[in-house]
Amino acid sequence: MLQKRPAPEHHCPLCSGPNGCAPALSGSFATPCWCQAQKIDAGARERVPAAQRGRACICQRCGTAAPPKK
Ligand SMILES: [Zn+2]
């Protein structure tokens, strides 16, 4: 039986901090994660490097906070 498992990425690709991804920690998508209950900022998603997109979770801070404006 082939089961899809979350990538063991525990760091945010944007800030290198802990991403708080519960499925990555438990190794199972059955584990609920904060990202399912919150809206991830589309701009933050786009800033994830292509190599890590769809693999590494971004952290709650990067995923929900507006990026700093210059
Ligand atoms: Zn982050």
N, CA, C, O and the ligand as a Tripos MOL2 file, in Angstrom:
@<TRIPOS>MOLECULE
protein
  281   279    71     0     0
PROTEIN
NO_CHARGES

@<TRIPOS>ATOM
      1 N           0.8570   -1.1930    0.0000 N.3       1 MET1
      2 CA          0.0000    0.0000    0.0000 C.3       1 MET1
      3 C           0.8900    1.2400    0.0000 C.2       1 MET1
      4 O           1.7360    1.4320    0.8740 O.2       1 MET1
      5 N           0.6690    2.0540   -0.9960 N.am      2 LEU2
      6 CA          1.4830    3.2620   -1.0860 C.3       2 LEU2
      7 C           0.7670    4.4080   -0.3800 C.2       2 LEU2
      8 O          -0.3690    4.7540   -0.7040 O.2       2 LEU2
      9 N           1.4560    4.9740    0.5760 N.am      3 GLN3
     10 CA          0.8550    6.0830    1.2940 C.3       3 GLN3
     11 C           1.7230    7.3170    1.1380 C.2       3 GLN3
     12 O           2.9390    7.2870    1.3310 O.2       3 GLN3
     13 N           1.0570    8.3940    0.7850 N.am      4 LYS4
     14 CA          1.7920    9.6370    0.6270 C.3       4 LYS4
     15 C           2.1620   10.1730    2.0030 C.2       4 LYS4
     16 O           1.3170   10.2880    2.8910 O.2       4 LYS4
     17 N           3.4250   10.4940    2.1600 N.am      5 ARG5
     18 CA          3.8500   11.0190    3.4580 C.3       5 ARG5
     19 C           4.3680   12.4400    3.3060 C.2       5 ARG5
     20 O           4.9500   12.7920    2.2800 O.2       5 ARG5
     21 N           4.1550   13.2450    4.3250 N.am      6 PRO6
     22 CA          4.6420   14.6240    4.2520 C.3       6 PRO6
     23 C           6.1660   14.6600    4.2570 C.2       6 PRO6
     24 O           6.8160   13.8330    4.8960 O.2       6 PRO6
     25 N           6.7200   15.6180    3.5440 N.am      7 ALA7
     26 CA          8.1640   15.7790    3.5420 C.3       7 ALA7
     27 C           8.6290   16.1920    4.9340 C.2       7 ALA7
     28 O           7.9970   17.0200    5.5890 O.2       7 ALA7
     29 N           9.7340   15.6120    5.3760 N.am      8 PRO8
     30 CA         10.2110   15.9530    6.7210 C.3       8 PRO8
     31 C          10.9010   17.3170    6.7440 C.2       8 PRO8
     32 O          12.0740   17.4280    7.0980 O.2       8 PRO8
     33 N          10.1640   18.3310    6.3660 N.am      9 GLU9
     34 CA         10.7190   19.6830    6.3650 C.3       9 GLU9
     35 C          10.1640   20.4290    7.5720 C.2       9 GLU9
     36 O           8.9670   20.7030    7.6540 O.2       9 GLU9
     37 N          11.0340   20.7450    8.4850 N.am     10 HIS10
     38 CA         10.5590   21.3800    9.7170 C.3      10 HIS10
     39 C          10.9100   22.8580    9.7900 C.2      10 HIS10
     40 O          10.6760   23.5220   10.8000 O.2      10 HIS10
     41 N          11.4810   23.3610    8.6870 N.am     11 HIS11
     42 CA         11.8760   24.7600    8.7190 C.3      11 HIS11
     43 C          11.1950   25.5380    7.6010 C.2      11 HIS11
     44 O          10.9900   25.0410    6.4940 O.2      11 HIS11
     45 N          10.8600   26.7530    7.9320 N.am     12 CYS12
     46 CA         10.2130   27.6390    6.9780 C.3      12 CYS12
     47 C          11.2150   28.0520    5.8950 C.2      12 CYS12
     48 O          12.2970   28.5400    6.2190 O.2      12 CYS12
     49 N          10.8690   27.8620    4.6030 N.am     13 PRO13
     50 CA         11.8030   28.2430    3.5370 C.3      13 PRO13
     51 C          11.9650   29.7560    3.4040 C.2      13 PRO13
     52 O          12.8690   30.2250    2.7120 O.2      13 PRO13
     53 N          11.1090   30.5080    4.0520 N.am     14 LEU14
     54 CA         11.1970   31.9680    3.9410 C.3      14 LEU14
     55 C          12.0450   32.5760    5.0440 C.2      14 LEU14
     56 O          12.8490   33.4680    4.7740 O.2      14 LEU14
     57 N          11.8870   32.1150    6.2810 N.am     15 CYS15
     58 CA         12.6160   32.7390    7.3870 C.3      15 CYS15
     59 C          13.5280   31.7530    8.1100 C.2      15 CYS15
     60 O          14.2260   32.1380    9.0480 O.2      15 CYS15
     61 N          13.5350   30.4850    7.6880 N.am     16 SER16
     62 CA         14.3750   29.4430    8.2920 C.3      16 SER16
     63 C          14.0040   29.1330    9.7380 C.2      16 SER16
     64 O          14.7260   28.4060   10.4210 O.2      16 SER16
     65 N          12.9140   29.6630   10.1970 N.am     17 GLY17
     66 CA         12.4350   29.3430   11.5400 C.3      17 GLY17
     67 C          11.6420   28.0520   11.5130 C.2      17 GLY17
     68 O          11.3750   27.5110   10.4400 O.2      17 GLY17
     69 N          11.2630   27.5530   12.6750 N.am     18 PRO18
     70 CA         10.4350   26.3440   12.7200 C.3      18 PRO18
     71 C           9.0690   26.6040   12.0890 C.2      18 PRO18
     72 O           8.4200   27.6040   12.3970 O.2      18 PRO18
     73 N           8.6340   25.7060   11.2070 N.am     19 ASN19
     74 CA          7.3880   25.9710   10.4960 C.3      19 ASN19
     75 C           6.1570   25.4730   11.2550 C.2      19 ASN19
     76 O           5.0250   25.7800   10.8800 O.2      19 ASN19
     77 N           6.3770   24.7180   12.3030 N.am     20 GLY20
     78 CA          5.2390   24.2770   13.1100 C.3      20 GLY20
     79 C           4.3180   23.3480   12.3600 C.2      20 GLY20
     80 O           3.1350   23.2470   12.6860 O.2      20 GLY20
     81 N           4.8490   22.6570   11.3440 N.am     21 CYS21
     82 CA          4.0190   21.7590   10.5440 C.3      21 CYS21
     83 C           3.7920   20.4540   11.2980 C.2      21 CYS21
     84 O           4.7190   19.6640   11.4770 O.2      21 CYS21
     85 N           2.5670   20.2340   11.7340 N.am     22 ALA22
     86 CA          2.2720   19.0440   12.5220 C.3      22 ALA22
     87 C           2.4150   17.7510   11.7280 C.2      22 ALA22
     88 O           2.9720   16.7880   12.2550 O.2      22 ALA22
     89 N           1.9370   17.6830   10.4800 N.am     23 PRO23
     90 CA          2.1290   16.4540    9.6950 C.3      23 PRO23
     91 C           3.5950   16.1290    9.4430 C.2      23 PRO23
     92 O           3.9690   14.9570    9.4190 O.2      23 PRO23
     93 N           4.4380   17.1570    9.2530 N.am     24 ALA24
     94 CA          5.8600   16.9010    9.0400 C.3      24 ALA24
     95 C           6.4810   16.2950   10.2910 C.2      24 ALA24
     96 O           7.3830   15.4620   10.2070 O.2      24 ALA24
     97 N           5.9970   16.7120   11.4360 N.am     25 LEU25
     98 CA          6.5150   16.1810   12.6990 C.3      25 LEU25
     99 C           6.0630   14.7450   12.9320 C.2      25 LEU25
    100 O           6.8450   13.8970   13.3620 O.2      25 LEU25
    101 N           4.7930   14.4840   12.6430 N.am     26 SER26
    102 CA          4.2430   13.1660   12.9510 C.3      26 SER26
    103 C           4.4920   12.1710   11.8330 C.2      26 SER26
    104 O           4.4340   10.9610   12.0490 O.2      26 SER26
    105 N           4.7750   12.6860   10.6130 N.am     27 GLY27
    106 CA          4.9780   11.8080    9.4750 C.3      27 GLY27
    107 C           3.6850   11.3070    8.8810 C.2      27 GLY27
    108 O           3.6880   10.3290    8.1320 O.2      27 GLY27
    109 N           2.5810   11.9510    9.1960 N.am     28 SER28
    110 CA          1.2990   11.5200    8.6490 C.3      28 SER28
    111 C           0.4010   12.7070    8.3300 C.2      28 SER28
    112 O           0.2670   13.6300    9.1330 O.2      28 SER28
    113 N          -0.2140   12.6720    7.1460 N.am     29 PHE29
    114 CA         -1.1380   13.7370    6.7720 C.3      29 PHE29
    115 C          -2.4210   13.6800    7.5890 C.2      29 PHE29
    116 O          -3.2400   14.5970    7.5220 O.2      29 PHE29
    117 N          -2.6040   12.6100    8.3600 N.am     30 ALA30
    118 CA         -3.8010   12.4970    9.1810 C.3      30 ALA30
    119 C          -3.7440   13.4640   10.3610 C.2      30 ALA30
    120 O          -4.7600   13.7450   10.9970 O.2      30 ALA30
    121 N          -2.5530   13.9650   10.6420 N.am     31 THR31
    122 CA         -2.4050   14.9130   11.7390 C.3      31 THR31
    123 C          -2.8710   16.2920   11.3010 C.2      31 THR31
    124 O          -2.3740   16.8330   10.3130 O.2      31 THR31
    125 N          -3.8080   16.8530   12.0200 N.am     32 PRO32
    126 CA         -4.2920   18.1780   11.6390 C.3      32 PRO32
    127 C          -3.2130   19.2380   11.8290 C.2      32 PRO32
    128 O          -2.4040   19.1550   12.7520 O.2      32 PRO32
    129 N          -3.2100   20.2270   10.9520 N.am     33 CYS33
    130 CA         -2.1960   21.2780   11.0110 C.3      33 CYS33
    131 C          -2.8700   22.6520   11.0630 C.2      33 CYS33
    132 O          -3.9870   22.8410   10.5790 O.2      33 CYS33
    133 N          -2.1650   23.5820   11.6540 N.am     34 TRP34
    134 CA         -2.7060   24.9460   11.7470 C.3      34 TRP34
    135 C          -3.0540   25.5180   10.3780 C.2      34 TRP34
    136 O          -3.9690   26.3310   10.2440 O.2      34 TRP34
    137 N          -2.2870   25.0690    9.3330 N.am     35 CYS35
    138 CA         -2.4580   25.6640    8.0070 C.3      35 CYS35
    139 C          -3.7980   25.2790    7.3870 C.2      35 CYS35
    140 O          -4.2340   25.9040    6.4200 O.2      35 CYS35
    141 N          -4.4550   24.2580    7.9340 N.am     36 GLN36
    142 CA         -5.7490   23.8780    7.3840 C.3      36 GLN36
    143 C          -6.8480   24.8010    7.8840 C.2      36 GLN36
    144 O          -7.9130   24.9120    7.2760 O.2      36 GLN36
    145 N          -6.5730   25.4580    8.9970 N.am     37 ALA37
    146 CA         -7.5970   26.3130    9.5960 C.3      37 ALA37
    147 C          -7.3910   27.7770    9.2470 C.2      37 ALA37
    148 O          -8.2590   28.6150    9.4920 O.2      37 ALA37
    149 N          -6.2330   28.0770    8.6720 N.am     38 GLN38
    150 CA         -5.9590   29.4710    8.3740 C.3      38 GLN38
    151 C          -5.6700   29.6790    6.9060 C.2      38 GLN38
    152 O          -5.2050   28.7800    6.2050 O.2      38 GLN38
    153 N          -5.9520   30.8680    6.4670 N.am     39 LYS39
    154 CA         -5.7190   31.2250    5.0710 C.3      39 LYS39
    155 C          -4.2380   31.5860    4.9040 C.2      39 LYS39
    156 O          -3.7150   32.4610    5.5940 O.2      39 LYS39
    157 N          -3.5830   30.8940    3.9760 N.am     40 ILE40
    158 CA         -2.1860   31.1920    3.7170 C.3      40 ILE40
    159 C          -2.0960   32.3190    2.6970 C.2      40 ILE40
    160 O          -2.7460   32.2860    1.6520 O.2      40 ILE40
    161 N          -1.2950   33.2960    3.0140 N.am     41 ASP41
    162 CA         -1.1290   34.4440    2.1390 C.3      41 ASP41
    163 C          -0.5560   34.0080    0.7850 C.2      41 ASP41
    164 O           0.4780   33.3420    0.7280 O.2      41 ASP41
    165 N          -1.2330   34.3880   -0.3010 N.am     42 ALA42
    166 CA         -0.8050   33.9500   -1.6360 C.3      42 ALA42
    167 C           0.5690   34.5080   -1.9870 C.2      42 ALA42
    168 O           1.3620   33.8380   -2.6490 O.2      42 ALA42
    169 N           0.8500   35.7200   -1.5520 N.am     43 GLY43
    170 CA          2.1510   36.3280   -1.8180 C.3      43 GLY43
    171 C           3.2680   35.5710   -1.1220 C.2      43 GLY43
    172 O           4.3610   35.4240   -1.6690 O.2      43 GLY43
    173 N           2.9930   35.0870    0.0900 N.am     44 ALA44
    174 CA          3.9970   34.3210    0.8360 C.3      44 ALA44
    175 C           4.2830   33.0090    0.1240 C.2      44 ALA44
    176 O           5.4350   32.5850    0.0310 O.2      44 ALA44
    177 N           3.2490   32.3750   -0.3720 N.am     45 ARG45
    178 CA          3.4020   31.1320   -1.1330 C.3      45 ARG45
    179 C           4.3270   31.3320   -2.3310 C.2      45 ARG45
    180 O           5.1680   30.4850   -2.6340 O.2      45 ARG45
    181 N           4.1570   32.4540   -2.9950 N.am     46 GLU46
    182 CA          4.9440   32.7100   -4.2010 C.3      46 GLU46
    183 C           6.4050   33.0070   -3.8910 C.2      46 GLU46
    184 O           7.2600   32.8780   -4.7670 O.2      46 GLU46
    185 N           6.6980   33.4000   -2.6690 N.am     47 ARG47
    186 CA          8.0870   33.6910   -2.3170 C.3      47 ARG47
    187 C           8.8600   32.4280   -1.9340 C.2      47 ARG47
    188 O          10.0770   32.4790   -1.7560 O.2      47 ARG47
    189 N           8.1710   31.3070   -1.8070 N.am     48 VAL48
    190 CA          8.8600   30.0570   -1.5060 C.3      48 VAL48
    191 C           9.7010   29.6500   -2.7180 C.2      48 VAL48
    192 O           9.1830   29.6110   -3.8340 O.2      48 VAL48
    193 N          10.9940   29.3430   -2.5190 N.am     49 PRO49
    194 CA         11.8220   28.9100   -3.6460 C.3      49 PRO49
    195 C          11.2230   27.6940   -4.3330 C.2      49 PRO49
    196 O          10.6530   26.8200   -3.6790 O.2      49 PRO49
    197 N          11.3550   27.6400   -5.6700 N.am     50 ALA50
    198 CA         10.7150   26.5890   -6.4570 C.3      50 ALA50
    199 C          11.0900   25.1950   -5.9700 C.2      50 ALA50
    200 O          10.2620   24.2850   -5.9970 O.2      50 ALA50
    201 N          12.3360   25.0230   -5.5240 N.am     51 ALA51
    202 CA         12.8060   23.7100   -5.0860 C.3      51 ALA51
    203 C          12.0530   23.2300   -3.8500 C.2      51 ALA51
    204 O          11.9510   22.0280   -3.6080 O.2      51 ALA51
    205 N          11.5330   24.1600   -3.0790 N.am     52 GLN52
    206 CA         10.8660   23.7620   -1.8370 C.3      52 GLN52
    207 C           9.3610   23.9250   -1.9090 C.2      52 GLN52
    208 O           8.6420   23.5600   -0.9800 O.2      52 GLN52
    209 N           8.8920   24.4710   -3.0070 N.am     53 ARG53
    210 CA          7.4540   24.6840   -3.1430 C.3      53 ARG53
    211 C           6.7400   23.3420   -3.1860 C.2      53 ARG53
    212 O           7.1450   22.4430   -3.9220 O.2      53 ARG53
    213 N           5.7000   23.2090   -2.4130 N.am     54 GLY54
    214 CA          4.9650   21.9520   -2.3590 C.3      54 GLY54
    215 C           5.6420   20.9060   -1.4840 C.2      54 GLY54
    216 O           5.1420   19.7890   -1.3550 O.2      54 GLY54
    217 N           6.7620   21.2540   -0.8890 N.am     55 ARG55
    218 CA          7.4810   20.3350   -0.0120 C.3      55 ARG55
    219 C           7.5230   20.8500    1.4130 C.2      55 ARG55
    220 O           7.0260   20.2290    2.3520 O.2      55 ARG55
    221 N           8.1400   22.0140    1.5290 N.am     56 ALA56
    222 CA          8.3080   22.5800    2.8600 C.3      56 ALA56
    223 C           7.1590   23.5210    3.1890 C.2      56 ALA56
    224 O           6.7460   24.3350    2.3630 O.2      56 ALA56
    225 N           6.6570   23.3960    4.3970 N.am     57 CYS57
    226 CA          5.6330   24.3170    4.8690 C.3      57 CYS57
    227 C           6.2900   25.6250    5.2760 C.2      57 CYS57
    228 O           7.4190   25.6420    5.7650 O.2      57 CYS57
    229 N           5.5800   26.7060    5.0730 N.am     58 ILE58
    230 CA          6.0590   27.9470    5.6470 C.3      58 ILE58
    231 C           5.4740   28.0730    7.0420 C.2      58 ILE58
    232 O           4.4800   27.4210    7.3610 O.2      58 ILE58
    233 N           6.0770   28.9000    7.8700 N.am     59 CYS59
    234 CA          5.6060   29.0240    9.2450 C.3      59 CYS59
    235 C           4.3690   29.9160    9.3020 C.2      59 CYS59
    236 O           4.0250   30.6090    8.3440 O.2      59 CYS59
    237 N           3.7250   29.8710   10.4440 N.am     60 GLN60
    238 CA          2.4820   30.6010   10.6170 C.3      60 GLN60
    239 C           2.6910   32.1040   10.4540 C.2      60 GLN60
    240 O           1.8400   32.8090    9.9130 O.2      60 GLN60
    241 N           3.8330   32.5750   10.9280 N.am     61 ARG61
    242 CA          4.1150   34.0070   10.8650 C.3      61 ARG61
    243 C           4.2450   34.4540    9.4130 C.2      61 ARG61
    244 O           3.6380   35.4480    9.0140 O.2      61 ARG61
    245 N           5.0350   33.7240    8.6160 N.am     62 CYS62
    246 CA          5.2300   34.0910    7.2110 C.3      62 CYS62
    247 C           3.9580   33.8320    6.4040 C.2      62 CYS62
    248 O           3.6720   34.5520    5.4480 O.2      62 CYS62
    249 N           3.2130   32.8280    6.7800 N.am     63 GLY63
    250 CA          2.0600   32.4400    5.9780 C.3      63 GLY63
    251 C           0.8490   33.3020    6.1760 C.2      63 GLY63
    252 O          -0.0290   33.3390    5.3140 O.2      63 GLY63
    253 N           0.7730   34.0100    7.3070 N.am     64 THR64
    254 CA         -0.4460   34.7560    7.5810 C.3      64 THR64
    255 C          -0.2050   36.2490    7.7280 C.2      64 THR64
    256 O          -1.1390   37.0400    7.5930 O.2      64 THR64
    257 N           1.0240   36.6460    8.0000 N.am     65 ALA65
    258 CA          1.2900   38.0680    8.1740 C.3      65 ALA65
    259 C           1.6070   38.7040    6.8300 C.2      65 ALA65
    260 O           2.2190   38.0810    5.9620 O.2      65 ALA65
    261 N           1.1960   39.9180    6.6740 N.am     66 ALA66
    262 CA          1.5300   40.6580    5.4520 C.3      66 ALA66
    263 C           3.0270   40.9500    5.4460 C.2      66 ALA66
    264 O           3.5960   41.2870    6.4840 O.2      66 ALA66
    265 N           3.6680   40.8230    4.2810 N.am     67 PRO67
    266 CA          5.0980   41.1000    4.2240 C.3      67 PRO67
    267 C           5.3810   42.5680    4.5220 C.2      67 PRO67
    268 O           4.5690   43.4340    4.1970 O.2      67 PRO67
    269 N           6.5110   42.8480    5.1290 N.am     68 PRO68
    270 CA          6.8330   44.2410    5.4670 C.3      68 PRO68
    271 C           6.9380   45.1060    4.2200 C.2      68 PRO68
    272 O           7.5840   44.7410    3.2380 O.2      68 PRO68
    273 N           6.2910   46.2560    4.2860 N.am     69 LYS69
    274 CA          6.3050   47.1530    3.1300 C.3      69 LYS69
    275 C           7.4560   48.1320    3.2540 C.2      69 LYS69
    276 O           7.7970   48.5830    4.3470 O.2      69 LYS69
    277 N           8.0480   48.4520    2.1100 N.am     70 LYS70
    278 CA          9.1740   49.3890    2.1510 C.3      70 LYS70
    279 C           8.6600   50.8090    1.9660 C.2      70 LYS70
    280 O           9.4470   51.7560    1.9690 O.2      70 LYS70
    281 ZN          8.6240   31.6850    8.2970 Zn       71 ZN71
@<TRIPOS>BOND
     1     1     2 1
     2     2     3 1
     3     3     4 2
     4     3     5 am
     5     5     6 1
     6     6     7 1
     7     7     8 2
     8     7     9 am
     9     9    10 1
    10    10    11 1
    11    11    12 2
    12    11    13 am
    13    13    14 1
    14    14    15 1
    15    15    16 2
    16    15    17 am
    17    17    18 1
    18    18    19 1
    19    19    20 2
    20    19    21 am
    21    21    22 1
    22    22    23 1
    23    23    24 2
    24    23    25 am
    25    25    26 1
    26    26    27 1
    27    27    28 2
    28    27    29 am
    29    29    30 1
    30    30    31 1
    31    31    32 2
    32    31    33 am
    33    33    34 1
    34    34    35 1
    35    35    36 2
    36    35    37 am
    37    37    38 1
    38    38    39 1
    39    39    40 2
    40    39    41 am
    41    41    42 1
    42    42    43 1
    43    43    44 2
    44    43    45 am
    45    45    46 1
    46    46    47 1
    47    47    48 2
    48    47    49 am
    49    49    50 1
    50    50    51 1
    51    51    52 2
    52    51    53 am
    53    53    54 1
    54    54    55 1
    55    55    56 2
    56    55    57 am
    57    57    58 1
    58    58    59 1
    59    59    60 2
    60    59    61 am
    61    61    62 1
    62    62    63 1
    63    63    64 2
    64    63    65 am
    65    65    66 1
    66    66    67 1
    67    67    68 2
    68    67    69 am
    69    69    70 1
    70    70    71 1
    71    71    72 2
    72    71    73 am
    73    73    74 1
    74    74    75 1
    75    75    76 2
    76    75    77 am
    77    77    78 1
    78    78    79 1
    79    79    80 2
    80    79    81 am
    81    81    82 1
    82    82    83 1
    83    83    84 2
    84    83    85 am
    85    85    86 1
    86    86    87 1
    87    87    88 2
    88    87    89 am
    89    89    90 1
    90    90    91 1
    91    91    92 2
    92    91    93 am
    93    93    94 1
    94    94    95 1
    95    95    96 2
    96    95    97 am
    97    97    98 1
    98    98    99 1
    99    99   100 2
   100    99   101 am
   101   101   102 1
   102   102   103 1
   103   103   104 2
   104   103   105 am
   105   105   106 1
   106   106   107 1
   107   107   108 2
   108   107   109 am
   109   109   110 1
   110   110   111 1
   111   111   112 2
   112   111   113 am
   113   113   114 1
   114   114   115 1
   115   115   116 2
   116   115   117 am
   117   117   118 1
   118   118   119 1
   119   119   120 2
   120   119   121 am
   121   121   122 1
   122   122   123 1
   123   123   124 2
   124   123   125 am
   125   125   126 1
   126   126   127 1
   127   127   128 2
   128   127   129 am
   129   129   130 1
   130   130   131 1
   131   131   132 2
   132   131   133 am
   133   133   134 1
   134   134   135 1
   135   135   136 2
   136   135   137 am
   137   137   138 1
   138   138   139 1
   139   139   140 2
   140   139   141 am
   141   141   142 1
   142   142   143 1
   143   143   144 2
   144   143   145 am
   145   145   146 1
   146   146   147 1
   147   147   148 2
   148   147   149 am
   149   149   150 1
   150   150   151 1
   151   151   152 2
   152   151   153 am
   153   153   154 1
   154   154   155 1
   155   155   156 2
   156   155   157 am
   157   157   158 1
   158   158   159 1
   159   159   160 2
   160   159   161 am
   161   161   162 1
   162   162   163 1
   163   163   164 2
   164   163   165 am
   165   165   166 1
   166   166   167 1
   167   167   168 2
   168   167   169 am
   169   169   170 1
   170   170   171 1
   171   171   172 2
   172   171   173 am
   173   173   174 1
   174   174   175 1
   175   175   176 2
   176   175   177 am
   177   177   178 1
   178   178   179 1
   179   179   180 2
   180   179   181 am
   181   181   182 1
   182   182   183 1
   183   183   184 2
   184   183   185 am
   185   185   186 1
   186   186   187 1
   187   187   188 2
   188   187   189 am
   189   189   190 1
   190   190   191 1
   191   191   192 2
   192   191   193 am
   193   193   194 1
   194   194   195 1
   195   195   196 2
   196   195   197 am
   197   197   198 1
   198   198   199 1
   199   199   200 2
   200   199   201 am
   201   201   202 1
   202   202   203 1
   203   203   204 2
   204   203   205 am
   205   205   206 1
   206   206   207 1
   207   207   208 2
   208   207   209 am
   209   209   210 1
   210   210   211 1
   211   211   212 2
   212   211   213 am
   213   213   214 1
   214   214   215 1
   215   215   216 2
   216   215   217 am
   217   217   218 1
   218   218   219 1
   219   219   220 2
   220   219   221 am
   221   221   222 1
   222   222   223 1
   223   223   224 2
   224   223   225 am
   225   225   226 1
   226   226   227 1
   227   227   228 2
   228   227   229 am
   229   229   230 1
   230   230   231 1
   231   231   232 2
   232   231   233 am
   233   233   234 1
   234   234   235 1
   235   235   236 2
   236   235   237 am
   237   237   238 1
   238   238   239 1
   239   239   240 2
   240   239   241 am
   241   241   242 1
   242   242   243 1
   243   243   244 2
   244   243   245 am
   245   245   246 1
   246   246   247 1
   247   247   248 2
   248   247   249 am
   249   249   250 1
   250   250   251 1
   251   251   252 2
   252   251   253 am
   253   253   254 1
   254   254   255 1
   255   255   256 2
   256   255   257 am
   257   257   258 1
   258   258   259 1
   259   259   260 2
   260   259   261 am
   261   261   262 1
   262   262   263 1
   263   263   264 2
   264   263   265 am
   265   265   266 1
   266   266   267 1
   267   267   268 2
   268   267   269 am
   269   269   270 1
   270   270   271 1
   271   271   272 2
   272   271   273 am
   273   273   274 1
   274   274   275 1
   275   275   276 2
   276   275   277 am
   277   277   278 1
   278   278   279 1
   279   279   280 2
@<TRIPOS>SUBSTRUCTURE
     1 MET1         2 RESIDUE 1 A MET
     2 LEU2         6 RESIDUE 1 A LEU
     3 GLN3        10 RESIDUE 1 A GLN
     4 LYS4        14 RESIDUE 1 A LYS
     5 ARG5        18 RESIDUE 1 A ARG
     6 PRO6        22 RESIDUE 1 A PRO
     7 ALA7        26 RESIDUE 1 A ALA
     8 PRO8        30 RESIDUE 1 A PRO
     9 GLU9        34 RESIDUE 1 A GLU
    10 HIS10       38 RESIDUE 1 A HIS
    11 HIS11       42 RESIDUE 1 A HIS
    12 CYS12       46 RESIDUE 1 A CYS
    13 PRO13       50 RESIDUE 1 A PRO
    14 LEU14       54 RESIDUE 1 A LEU
    15 CYS15       58 RESIDUE 1 A CYS
    16 SER16       62 RESIDUE 1 A SER
    17 GLY17       66 RESIDUE 1 A GLY
    18 PRO18       70 RESIDUE 1 A PRO
    19 ASN19       74 RESIDUE 1 A ASN
    20 GLY20       78 RESIDUE 1 A GLY
    21 CYS21       82 RESIDUE 1 A CYS
    22 ALA22       86 RESIDUE 1 A ALA
    23 PRO23       90 RESIDUE 1 A PRO
    24 ALA24       94 RESIDUE 1 A ALA
    25 LEU25       98 RESIDUE 1 A LEU
    26 SER26      102 RESIDUE 1 A SER
    27 GLY27      106 RESIDUE 1 A GLY
    28 SER28      110 RESIDUE 1 A SER
    29 PHE29      114 RESIDUE 1 A PHE
    30 ALA30      118 RESIDUE 1 A ALA
    31 THR31      122 RESIDUE 1 A THR
    32 PRO32      126 RESIDUE 1 A PRO
    33 CYS33      130 RESIDUE 1 A CYS
    34 TRP34      134 RESIDUE 1 A TRP
    35 CYS35      138 RESIDUE 1 A CYS
    36 GLN36      142 RESIDUE 1 A GLN
    37 ALA37      146 RESIDUE 1 A ALA
    38 GLN38      150 RESIDUE 1 A GLN
    39 LYS39      154 RESIDUE 1 A LYS
    40 ILE40      158 RESIDUE 1 A ILE
    41 ASP41      162 RESIDUE 1 A ASP
    42 ALA42      166 RESIDUE 1 A ALA
    43 GLY43      170 RESIDUE 1 A GLY
    44 ALA44      174 RESIDUE 1 A ALA
    45 ARG45      178 RESIDUE 1 A ARG
    46 GLU46      182 RESIDUE 1 A GLU
    47 ARG47      186 RESIDUE 1 A ARG
    48 VAL48      190 RESIDUE 1 A VAL
    49 PRO49      194 RESIDUE 1 A PRO
    50 ALA50      198 RESIDUE 1 A ALA
    51 ALA51      202 RESIDUE 1 A ALA
    52 GLN52      206 RESIDUE 1 A GLN
    53 ARG53      210 RESIDUE 1 A ARG
    54 GLY54      214 RESIDUE 1 A GLY
    55 ARG55      218 RESIDUE 1 A ARG
    56 ALA56      222 RESIDUE 1 A ALA
    57 CYS57      226 RESIDUE 1 A CYS
    58 ILE58      230 RESIDUE 1 A ILE
    59 CYS59      234 RESIDUE 1 A CYS
    60 GLN60      238 RESIDUE 1 A GLN
    61 ARG61      242 RESIDUE 1 A ARG
    62 CYS62      246 RESIDUE 1 A CYS
    63 GLY63      250 RESIDUE 1 A GLY
    64 THR64      254 RESIDUE 1 A THR
    65 ALA65      258 RESIDUE 1 A ALA
    66 ALA66      262 RESIDUE 1 A ALA
    67 PRO67      266 RESIDUE 1 A PRO
    68 PRO68      270 RESIDUE 1 A PRO
    69 LYS69      274 RESIDUE 1 A LYS
    70 LYS70      278 RESIDUE 1 A LYS
    71 ZN71       281 GROUP 0 **** ****
